[in-house]
Amino acid sequence: MADTARRFAQQKLKPGYRSREAAGCIERTLIQEMGALGFLGAELPQAQGGLGADCVTSGLLLEEISAGDFNVGYLNLLVSLCGQIIATHATPDTSIEWLPQVIAGTALPALALTEPHAGSDAARLKLKARADGDDYLLDGEKTSISLATQADIAVVFVRTGAEADGAKGISAFLVDLNSPGISRSAFDDLGSRAVGRGSIFFDGVRVPRRHLLGEANRGFVQVMHGFDYSRALIGLQCLALARTSLDETWRYCAERHAFGKALTAFQGVTFPLAECETQYQAARWLCLRTLWLRDQGLPHSAEAAMCKWWAPKLAAEIVQQCLLTHGHGGYSSSLPFEQRLRDVLGLQIGDGTAQIMKMIIARHMTGAA
C-alpha cells in the first residue's frame, strides 16, 4: 500500500506542489482519486468504506502522500482524526450518512476547536449551543481552522453548559457547513495556502440533536483522546518533508563541485547532514512506535506529545539546513525549500504548541496525568 501511495504521490502530487499554493486549494478530483485508491482513512471500519487497517499503515500512507505534497497530507490527517471521532462517537445513522463520504473524498472534514480568545486554553470556549426542540442552535465563531473554506462538514466543539463548568460543559457536534447561518473567511497565511486557514461563523445554525458526538457536556473529555492519534500523524507528515529535502540535498552535494571536488568530500558540508539523518531516524521511529502503541491499545499520550513538539521543529531545522546547503539557489523561490519551510512552520502551532506538549509529557512523568 505504501509503495502504491509513493508512486501516486511522486507522479501526481509532487509536480503540482507549487501550483496548488498559487491556486489556494486542492483539486476535488484529486482528493476523490485518493479516496478511490484507499489512501484516506485506511484504518477506519470496512463497513463504512475504510480498509480496517492498523494505525501504523495509515501513518505510512500519510507519510508517502506528504512526501509528494505536504499540504495534501493534511487530508489524510483530517480524515483520520475526524473519521475516528465520527466512527467512535457518532450515532449509527450519522456515521453511516457521513463517514463513507469522508473516506471516499467526496466530503472534506474540518476540526473546529480554536476560538479568537481560546487557543491553547481550549476549555474556555464561548461558541454556544442552546437546545431548541429536537435541535440545537449554534452561535459564535471558530478561527484558525484548516480547510475552513473548502470543508463540507466539521467536528465542532461548543459550550452547552455554563462557562464556569470549563471542559465539563463542552459538547461536540458534527455540523454540515452548508447549513443556513454559516459564513466563512480566509486568512492570508505564511504557508500551507493550498489548505487554507480561516474563520467559520455560526449565526443561529440549526444542528440536529442526533449529530451530537458522544455525550452532552462530555465532548471535550471524550473526543480529545483522538488528538493522541493525530499528533503522531503530524510528526510523520512533517518528517516526510524533511526526508524529501534530505534526499535532494545529498544528490546535490554529490553532483555539485567546488575546489575540484564534489561537496560530499567536505566534512563541513556532510556533517550537518549526517546529524540531520540521525535525528530524522530517531523522530520517525518515535512516531511509528506511538502508532504501534495505539494499535496495541496501550497508553501513548506522552509519546504522542513528544512527536508533536519535536518532529515539526526538527523538520523545520532540517529543511533550513538543506536550504543553506544549496547556497544562493536554495534561497530562491525557483527551488522548493522556501515553500517547504513556510509550510512546515505552521504545525509548530496547530494541534497544540510545544509548551502544551511538554506540559502533557511532564504530567505523565510525574504521575499527575
N, C-alpha and C positions, 0 to 999 in steps of 0.2 A: 504493500500500500504506500509506503514511504517512497519507494522508487517511482511509482506512478505519479505521486504528488510532486516529486522532484522534477520529472520530465515536464509535467504540466506547468510548473512554476517557472522553469527556465525558458520554456518555449513560448508561453502565453502571457506570463505575468511580468517577467523581468524587462522585456522590451518596452512595456508601457508604464514603467515606474515613474518616469519623469512626466509623461503626458497626463497621467491621472492627477498629479499635483496641479498641473495647469488647468485641468478641467474641473477640479474641486469635487470629484465624485468617482465612484467605482461603477463600472458598467453593470447593469442588471443582467444582461445576457451572460456575462462572465460569471456572475455570482450563481446564477441558475445552473450553469455548466458545472461549477464546483459542487453544487448540491447533487446533481445527477451522478457525479463520479464518487459520491460518498465522502467528500472531504470535510463536510460541515457536520458537526455533532456526531461523529462516528461512535462515540461512547453512549449515545442515547438509545432508548429501547427500540428494538426491531419492530415491535408492534406499531410504533408511531413514526417509522421512517428512518430510524437510526440503524447502525450496524451491530449494536450491542458489544462493541469493542471495549477494551480497557482504557483507562485514562492515559497510560503511557503511550498507547497507539495514537490517541487523539493528539497528544503533545508532539509526537514525531511528525504527524501530518501538519500541524500548525507550524512547526519549525521549518519544514520544507517550503510551505507556502510563503512564509515570511522571508525566507532567503531569496525568493523571487521578487516579492514586493512586500515590504514591511507593513504597509498600510492595509493591504488586502488581508494580512494576518489578523487584523482586528476583527474581521468577520468570523474567523474560526473562534477567536477568543469570546466574542459576544454570543455566538450561537451556543457554545459550550456552557458559558456562565448562565445565560438566561434560560437555555434549554434545560439545564439541570434543575434550576429553580422551578420552572413550569412542570417538569416531569415529576418532581418531588412534592410540590405544594399546591398545584392547581387541582381543581375538581376534574374528574374524568372527562366531562363534557368539554370543559375549557381546554384541557390538554389535547384532546382529540381534534378540536377545532383549529388550534394554532400550531402545535408542535410539528406536525408534518410539513406545514408551510415554511416554518423556520428552517428545518433541516434541508428542505428542497431548495432553499434560497429564494423562494417567492415572497417571503415576508421577512423584512430585516428587523432584528430586535435591538433595542437600546436598554440601558440600565440607568434609571433616573433617580439618583440619590442626592447629589450635591445641590445646595441652595446658595443664594448670594451671600448669606451670612453664616453658612454652616458647611464647611468642607471636611476638615479632619474631625471636628466635633459633630459627627453625623447625627447624633441623638437629639440635636437641638432643632430638628426640622419644624417648619411652620406651615408648609403646604397642608391644608386641612381637607378632610373628607367628612361630610355630615350625612347621616342616614336620611333617606327620603323614600319611604315605601320599600320596595324591593331593590332599590338602587342606592348608590352614594353619589354625592355631588362634590367635585374636587375644585378647589380654588387655591391658586398660588403659582409659584414659579420654581422651575428646576433649571439649573445652569451648569455649564461646563460638561455637557452631555455629548459623548461621542456618537456620531451618526444622527445628530439632532435633526437635521433637515432631510435625511434620507430614510430614517427608520419608519416602519409601519406600525409597530407595537412597542411598548415599553413596560418593563417592570418598574413600577413607580412606588416609592416609599412615601407614605403620607401619615399625618398625625390624625388619629381617630380618638385619642384620649387627651387629657389635659397636658399642657406644656410641662407642668410640674412632674408629670409621670416619667419624663425623659424617654429612654428607649422602650419602657414598658407601655407607652401609649402610641406606638408606631405600628402601622399595618402596611402590607404590601399588596398592590393590585396589578393585574395585567390590563393595560389600557390600550385600546385601539387609537392610534394617533391621528386617525382620520375622523375622529368624533367631533361633533359641533362643539365650539368653545375652546378649541386648541389652536394656538398660533405659535410660530417658531421664528427664531432669529439666528443668524450665523455669525460666528466670530471670525476675525481676521488674524489667524494664528501664525506663529513662527514656523511650525511644521505640521506634518500629518494633515495636510489640506485636503487630500483625497477622502479622508474620513470625515473631517469637519466637526468641530465642536460648536455648540450653540446653546441657546436657552429655549425651553419649552414652557409656554404659559397656559394655565388652566383657568378658565373662566366659567364656572358652573358646569363643568364637564360631567356628564352622567355616565356612571360606570355600574354595570350590573353587580349585584351582591355576589353572584356566582364567580365573578372574576377576582374575588379575594384569594390571595395566595397564603396558605397556612391559616392560622387562627387570627382573629381580630386582636389587635393590640400586642401581638407577639411576632409580628412580621420581622422586626429588626433582629430579634434574638434567633429566630428560626432560619430566616433566609440568608443572613450574613455569613453563615457557615460556608456557603458556596464560594466566598471570596478566597478561602484557603486554596481552592482549586484554581481559580483564575490567576492568583499570584504566581503559582508555579508556571502556568502557561505564559504569563507575561515575561517571565525570565527567559523562557525558550524563544519567544518572539524577538526579544532584544538581542539575545546571543546569536540568533541566526544572521542578523545584520552584521554583527562583529565577525562571524565566520566568513561571510562573503567578502568583507573588506580585507580580512587577513589573506584569504586565498589570492585575491587580486594583487595584494601588495607583495607577497612572496614571488609571484610571477614577474611583477615589475622589477623587483630587485635582481632577479636572475637575468633579465633582458637589458637592464639599464647599466651602462658602463661609465666609470669615472676614474681618472688617473690610470687608465689602461686595464682596469679590472671591473668585473661585474660587482654591483653593490653588495652582493652576498659575501664578498671577500672581506668586507669591513665589519668588524665587531660592533662598532658604534651604530651601525645600521641594523644588524641582525639581533643583537642582544635585547633591545627593547621589544622586538617582535617575538623573540623567544619567551620573554616574560609574559607577553600578551597571550601566547599559546598556552602557557602553564595555567594562568588564571582562568582563561576561557574553559579549558577542560574541567577544572575544578568546579566552576559555577554550573556548567552544563550537567555534570553528574549530580550535583545537588538538586537541580530542578527535576531530573529524571527520578532520582530517589524519592523526592517528595511525592511525585505522581504515583510511584510504586507503593509508597506507604498508604496513599489514599485507596489504591486498588485493593490493598490487604485489609482495609478497614481499621488501620492503625492511626494514632494521633499524628498530625502533621502541621499543626498551626504554626509552631515556631519555625519549622523548616520552610514553610510557605512564606513567612515573613522574611526569612533570610534571602530567599530567592528574589523577593520583590524589591528589597532595598539594594542588594548587591548587584544583581545582573544588569539592570538598566544603567547603573552608574559605571560598571565595568565596560559595558558595551559602548557607552559614550567615550570612555577613555581609549578604548581600542580603535574606534573609528577615528578619533582625533589623531592618534599615533599614526594610523595608516595615511591620513591626510597629510601629516607633516612629512612622512617618508616620501611621498610623491612630490614634495617641494612646491614650487610655484604652480605646477599643474594641478596639484591636489587642492589648492586654494581656489581654483577656478570652478565656475559652475559647469564647465564642459565635462568634468568628472563628477560622479555621484556622491562623493564623500560629504560635500557640504549639505546636501539634502538629507543624507542618512543621519548626519549629526543633528540637524534640526529636528528630524522626525523622532529620533530615539530619546531626545531630551524630555519630551512630554511625559513619558512613562516613569520618570523620577518623581512625578507629581501625582498623576492619575492612579486611582485604586489604592491610595494610601502612601503618604510620604515616608521617607527613610526614618524620620523621627518616630512616626507612629509604629512602623515595623519594628524598630528597636525596642519600643515600649512593650510590644507583644512578646518579643523574644525574652526580655528581662523578666516579665511577669511569669513566663513559663519556667525560667531558670530558677526563680526564687520561690516558686510554688504558689504565686499569688494569682495565677490564671483561674 
